[in-house]
Amino acid sequence: MYKGILDTSVILRFLTGNDRGKKEKFKSLISKAGTEQSRLFVPLMVIIELVYVLEKIYKISKNEVREKIEGLSALSVIEVESKGVVLEALRLYVDENLKFGDAMILAKARVSGIKPVYTFDSKDFKRFPDTHLL
């Protein structure tokens, strides 16, 4: 059973800790969900926004962004949409130094088995055998 959907702003306060009051409210929500044996859902769009804001606005390194989101997804009361794709995208984002959007596309292809990725983006995709440059 779901307790609800988490918005980017709520998760940001938890991950950055820049507003203690809001971080505590989030922790309370997590605790309550655990007590009620319910889950909080995190849509893919929220993950994409999180990566963008953490990297571009907060100037957090790709490695730290990856650690924060992997840590969030490991919480038992959190369900990240397409978690396998997100975790593979985070790996590609860091290990292959891809933009996160490109990493998500390539991760989706790999996890789902739908290949190749057709693209005009020779800069980022040419080194991957899962892609086909048009």
C-alpha contacts under 8 A as a table, 3 or more apart, distances in Angstrom:
res1	aa1	res2	aa2	distance
1	M	37	Q	7.73
1	M	38	S	5.12
1	M	39	R	6.34
2	Y	5	I	7.95
2	Y	38	S	5.30
2	Y	39	R	4.72
2	Y	40	L	5.83
2	Y	41	F	7.03
3	K	33	A	6.57
3	K	38	S	5.68
3	K	39	R	5.62
3	K	40	L	5.58
4	G	39	R	7.38
4	G	40	L	5.28
4	G	41	F	6.22
5	I	40	L	5.62
5	I	41	F	4.60
5	I	42	V	5.93
5	I	43	P	7.55
6	L	10	V	6.63
6	L	11	I	7.07
6	L	40	L	6.50
6	L	41	F	6.06
6	L	42	V	5.45
6	L	43	P	7.79
6	L	46	V	7.96
7	D	10	V	5.59
7	D	11	I	6.73
7	D	42	V	7.43
7	D	46	V	6.41
8	T	11	I	5.31
8	T	12	L	6.04
8	T	46	V	5.19
8	T	47	I	7.63
8	T	49	E	6.70
8	T	50	L	6.24
9	S	12	L	5.10
9	S	13	R	6.43
10	V	13	R	5.47
10	V	14	F	6.69
10	V	22	K	7.59
10	V	23	K	7.99
10	V	26	F	6.82
11	I	14	F	5.10
11	I	15	L	6.11
11	I	26	F	7.70
11	I	50	L	8.00
12	L	15	L	5.07
12	L	16	T	5.80
12	L	17	G	7.83
12	L	50	L	7.01
13	R	16	T	5.41
13	R	17	G	5.36
13	R	18	N	6.18
13	R	19	D	6.11
13	R	20	R	7.93
13	R	22	K	6.16
13	R	23	K	5.40
13	R	26	F	7.98
14	F	17	G	5.34
14	F	22	K	7.43
14	F	23	K	4.69
14	F	24	E	7.97
14	F	26	F	6.52
14	F	27	K	7.73
15	L	68	K	6.67
17	G	20	R	5.96
17	G	23	K	6.03
19	D	22	K	5.50
19	D	23	K	6.14
20	R	23	K	4.96
20	R	24	E	6.10
21	G	24	E	5.21
21	G	25	K	6.36
22	K	25	K	4.97
22	K	26	F	6.26
23	K	26	F	5.12
23	K	27	K	6.27
24	E	27	K	4.95
24	E	28	S	6.10
25	K	28	S	5.03
25	K	29	L	6.24
26	F	29	L	5.02
26	F	30	I	6.24
27	K	30	I	5.05
27	K	31	S	6.11
28	S	31	S	5.03
28	S	32	K	6.07
29	L	32	K	5.11
29	L	33	A	6.11
30	I	33	A	5.15
30	I	34	G	6.24
30	I	40	L	7.94
30	I	77	V	6.77
31	S	34	G	5.10
31	S	35	T	6.22
32	K	35	T	5.02
32	K	36	E	6.11
33	A	36	E	5.10
33	A	37	Q	5.91
33	A	38	S	4.99
33	A	39	R	6.03
33	A	40	L	7.32
33	A	77	V	6.51
34	G	37	Q	4.89
34	G	38	S	6.16
34	G	39	R	7.41
34	G	76	S	7.88
34	G	77	V	5.94
35	T	38	S	7.74
37	Q	77	V	7.76
38	S	77	V	6.65
39	R	76	S	7.90
39	R	77	V	4.55
39	R	78	I	5.66
39	R	79	E	6.57
40	L	77	V	5.99
40	L	78	I	4.96
40	L	79	E	6.06
41	F	78	I	6.04
41	F	79	E	4.88
41	F	80	V	6.02
41	F	81	E	7.20
42	V	46	V	6.43
42	V	47	I	7.36
42	V	78	I	7.15
42	V	79	E	6.04
42	V	80	V	4.71
42	V	81	E	6.02
43	P	46	V	5.41
43	P	47	I	6.84
43	P	80	V	6.31
43	P	81	E	5.18
44	L	47	I	5.10
44	L	48	I	6.32
44	L	80	V	7.23
44	L	81	E	5.61
44	L	82	S	7.26
44	L	86	V	7.91
45	M	48	I	5.09
45	M	49	E	6.18
46	V	49	E	5.05
46	V	50	L	6.00
47	I	50	L	4.99
47	I	51	V	6.25
47	I	69	I	7.84
47	I	86	V	7.95
48	I	51	V	5.35
48	I	52	Y	6.33
48	I	100	F	7.46
48	I	101	G	7.44
49	E	52	Y	5.12
49	E	53	V	6.07
50	L	53	V	5.28
50	L	54	L	5.89
51	V	54	L	5.31
51	V	55	E	5.97
51	V	65	V	6.48
51	V	100	F	7.31
52	Y	55	E	5.36
52	Y	56	K	5.70
52	Y	57	I	7.55
53	V	56	K	5.32
53	V	57	I	4.98
53	V	58	Y	6.46
54	L	57	I	5.85
54	L	58	Y	4.89
54	L	59	K	6.28
54	L	60	I	5.64
54	L	65	V	6.55
55	E	58	Y	5.87
55	E	59	K	4.79
55	E	60	I	4.87
55	E	61	S	6.33
55	E	62	K	6.82
55	E	65	V	6.99
56	K	59	K	5.31
56	K	60	I	7.59
60	I	64	E	6.29
60	I	65	V	6.37
61	S	64	E	5.26
61	S	65	V	6.20
62	K	65	V	5.02
62	K	66	R	6.10
62	K	93	Y	7.32
62	K	94	V	5.81
63	N	66	R	5.12
63	N	67	E	6.24
63	N	94	V	6.15
64	E	67	E	4.95
64	E	68	K	6.10
65	V	68	K	5.22
65	V	69	I	6.25
66	R	69	I	5.38
66	R	70	E	5.96
66	R	90	L	5.72
66	R	91	R	7.66
66	R	94	V	7.41
67	E	70	E	5.18
67	E	71	G	5.95
68	K	71	G	5.11
68	K	72	L	6.22
69	I	72	L	4.96
69	I	73	S	6.12
70	E	73	S	5.08
70	E	74	A	6.18
70	E	87	L	7.07
71	G	74	A	5.13
71	G	75	L	6.85
72	L	75	L	5.61
72	L	78	I	7.24
73	S	76	S	7.95
73	S	78	I	6.11
73	S	79	E	6.78
73	S	80	V	6.14
73	S	83	K	7.58
74	A	78	I	7.37
75	L	78	I	5.42
76	S	79	E	7.77
79	E	83	K	7.68
80	V	83	K	5.17
82	S	85	V	5.42
82	S	86	V	6.34
83	K	86	V	4.99
83	K	87	L	6.10
84	G	87	L	5.25
84	G	88	E	6.20
84	G	111	V	7.09
85	V	88	E	5.18
85	V	89	A	5.97
85	V	104	M	6.94
85	V	107	A	5.42
85	V	108	K	5.53
85	V	111	V	6.13
86	V	89	A	4.97
86	V	90	L	6.11
86	V	104	M	6.87
86	V	107	A	7.48
87	L	90	L	5.11
87	L	91	R	6.30
88	E	91	R	5.03
88	E	92	L	6.25
88	E	103	A	8.00
88	E	104	M	7.90
88	E	107	A	5.47
88	E	111	V	7.90
89	A	92	L	5.07
89	A	93	Y	5.87
89	A	100	F	6.94
89	A	103	A	4.75
89	A	104	M	4.87
89	A	105	I	7.96
89	A	106	L	7.37
89	A	107	A	5.07
89	A	108	K	7.99
90	L	93	Y	4.93
90	L	94	V	6.28
90	L	100	F	7.39
90	L	103	A	7.25
91	R	94	V	5.41
91	R	95	D	5.70
91	R	96	E	7.68
92	L	95	D	5.19
92	L	96	E	4.99
92	L	97	N	6.77
92	L	98	L	6.42
92	L	103	A	5.60
92	L	107	A	7.58
93	Y	96	E	5.88
93	Y	97	N	5.16
93	Y	98	L	4.62
93	Y	99	K	6.11
93	Y	100	F	5.49
93	Y	103	A	5.53
94	V	97	N	5.05
94	V	98	L	6.99
98	L	102	D	6.37
98	L	103	A	5.84
98	L	124	D	6.87
99	K	102	D	5.43
99	K	103	A	6.20
100	F	103	A	4.84
100	F	104	M	6.09
101	G	104	M	5.13
101	G	105	I	6.49
102	D	105	I	5.17
102	D	106	L	6.28
102	D	124	D	7.78
103	A	106	L	5.20
103	A	107	A	5.87
104	M	107	A	5.02
104	M	108	K	6.02
105	I	108	K	5.22
105	I	109	A	6.38
105	I	117	V	7.71
106	L	109	A	5.12
106	L	110	R	6.26
106	L	117	V	7.03
106	L	130	D	7.53
107	A	110	R	5.07
107	A	111	V	5.97
108	K	111	V	5.27
108	K	112	S	5.76
108	K	113	G	7.92
108	K	114	I	7.78
109	A	112	S	5.42
109	A	113	G	5.53
109	A	114	I	4.91
109	A	115	K	5.58
109	A	116	P	7.10
109	A	117	V	6.81
109	A	130	D	7.58
110	R	113	G	5.21
110	R	114	I	6.96
110	R	115	K	7.34
110	R	130	D	7.60
114	I	117	V	7.97
115	K	130	D	6.05
115	K	131	T	7.27
116	P	130	D	4.95
116	P	131	T	4.79
116	P	132	H	6.00
117	V	130	D	6.26
117	V	131	T	4.43
117	V	132	H	5.95
118	Y	131	T	5.90
118	Y	132	H	4.90
118	Y	133	L	5.98
118	Y	134	L	6.63
119	T	122	S	7.50
119	T	125	F	7.71
119	T	131	T	7.21
119	T	132	H	6.32
119	T	133	L	5.13
119	T	134	L	5.97
120	F	133	L	5.55
120	F	134	L	5.60
121	D	124	D	6.10
121	D	125	F	6.06
121	D	126	K	7.57
121	D	133	L	7.19
122	S	125	F	5.46
122	S	126	K	4.95
122	S	133	L	6.56
123	K	126	K	6.32
124	D	127	R	7.34
125	F	128	F	5.73
125	F	131	T	6.46
125	F	133	L	7.95
126	K	129	P	7.79
126	K	131	T	7.07
126	K	132	H	7.79
126	K	133	L	7.05
128	F	131	T	5.81
129	P	132	H	7.65
